Amino acid sequence: MDQYSPIKGKCQFWREAPDEDDRYDMSVKTPNKRVRCSCWVDGDQWVVTNATIPSDCPRKLQCRYYIKTG
């Protein structure tokens, strides 16, 4: 995941990056590895697991900067 590139079908300002602590920890299974999600414009951050990554920014209905990528 490139944390600086928009993700197709999600908000243009949404970013996802693997948690560095989990990245090489073989004891954590892939669905349980943490991912740091953020809104690049507002600075909001969430930490979720691979299995629970949201389909788009949770605040998409309240954000005045929301632009969905194609």
N, C-alpha and C positions, 0 to 999 in steps of 0.2 A: 504494500500500500504506500503510495506516495502521498505524504501528508500535505504537500503543497499543490496537488492537482485536484480539480473538481472531480467528483465521482458521478458518472453518468446516472441520470434519473434522480439525483438528490440535489439539495440546495447548492448553488454555485459556491457558497462560502463555507460549506460543511467540510470538515477534515477528519480523517481517521488515521491513527498511528498506533502500531503495536506498542504495548507497554514494555519498556526495556528490561524490567525485572523478570517478566514472563517469557520473553522472546527465546531465550536459550535454555530455559528450565524444562528439562525432559520429564519431570514429575507432574507437570501441569498438562493435561490433555488439551488438544487444540480447541474444542468448544469452550473450555474454561479459561483460556488465555485472555487476559485483559486487553482492552483496546481503549485508547484515549480518544474521545470524540470532542470536537470543539466547533464553535461558530467563529470563524476567522474574523468577522466584523465586530460582533458584540462581545467576544471574549468569553462566552459561556463555555463550560467544560463539563463533560460527563465521562465516567469510567464505566464501561460495560464489558461483558464477555463476548467472545466471538459468536456465541449462540444467541445473544440478545442484542446485536447491533441493530439500531432502529432503521426502518426503511427510508427515513428522511429525518431532518432536524425536528426534534420534539416541539420546538417553538415556531414552526413554519407559519402557523395561522396568526401569530402575534408579531412576527418580525416584519418591519417595514422594508428590509433589504432582501427579502426572499425572492430569489430568482432560480427557477428549476433548470438544471442543465438537460440538454436533449439526449 
